[in-house]
Amino acid sequence: MADDGDHETLRVGDTFPNVSCNTTHGIITSMHQHFGSSWALVVTQPEEGNAVGLTELGELERMKHEFAARKVQVYVISCADAGANEDWLRDVHSATGYSVSFPVIHDGDFEICKKLGMMPPGGAPDDEGRLRDLLRGVYLVDTAKRVRVIMHYPASVGWSSYEILRCFDALFRADAQLATPVNWIARRPRPPCFAARARDAPPQEGRDAFLQPEVETSDALRDFPRGLRSIEVPSGQDYLRLTADPRDPALNRDDLAKDGSLKFRRGSRSSLDEVGIRSVMDTAGGLEAFRGSRGSGDLTAEPDEASAEVTLDGEDDNTFS
């Protein structure tokens, strides 16, 4: 952690503080022990009774199957006492229809938020609006208890659960020596009667990923048997090195040509090197279009008779990532 006056500021790569706390699930004596071998999502809320936070808690509960599929445990730190938080959770259920099942941590004295480095030197500011903005954090923590992503939002802006899930999916690839391009979204397993429609699917869903700079090409050819492709650039540097996403469910089907390259069917999108590097800037469509119309949080698209895909068996770890 970086020293910032009266306290330490939590940075990406730091160890998440191993705090003890009182929660809606009882006393947690060690956050690290409670995380266990799972990844963790820790969200902070500046106070109970805020409308934006209410929708976020309902959304976390609505999407709990998505986090569970990725083996991610969810925690919310609310800067209020136990009684106020219990009242707020009843409001969440009344307004959203979802009863929160994950632990909500009571932090009425801001002690945990201070350990996260969210308070300025000298303590809480007198300006309540400024205080609310300071205490709006999202932390993605890996199995080694390291903070991998930190997001901060003002009190007036709700965060996106889809972006949080996308970051977890990208981090899983990062641990496999890959780097995901802009707007990248993991391809999702689908039932046999379902398929993504080309007009609805996000532009980067299931596209190839870059090798991280420290990966030697010779090692990559050994470790990524599905092939390695490079995009030539005027500088002559060989840093746009692409390989098929090893977690792409399509690759568990008969989608590989004899030379190891991807085969493409009608309705599918070609790999990044075939359509050109500038295609990664294409943001048409968007994840909401791929969400489906049932409002279940399932990222599966509606059936399309013109382009049916076959489901695959997922991997043991982070099956749906």
Secondary structure, DSSP 8 states (H G I E B T S, - for coil): -EEETTEEE--TTSB-----EEETTEEES-HHHHHTTSEEEEEEES-TT-HHHHHHHHHHHHTHHHHHHTTEEEEEEESS-HHHHHHHHHHHHHHHS----S-EEE-TT-HHHHHTT-S-TTSS-S-HHHHHHHT-EEEEE-TTSBEEEEEE--TTS---HHHHHHHHHHHHHHTTTEE--TT-B------TT----TTTS-TTBT--EEE-TTS-HHHHHHH-TT--EE---TT-----EEE--TT-GGGGSS-B-TTS-B---TT----HHHH-GGGGG---S-HHHHS-SS-S--------TTS--------SSSTT-
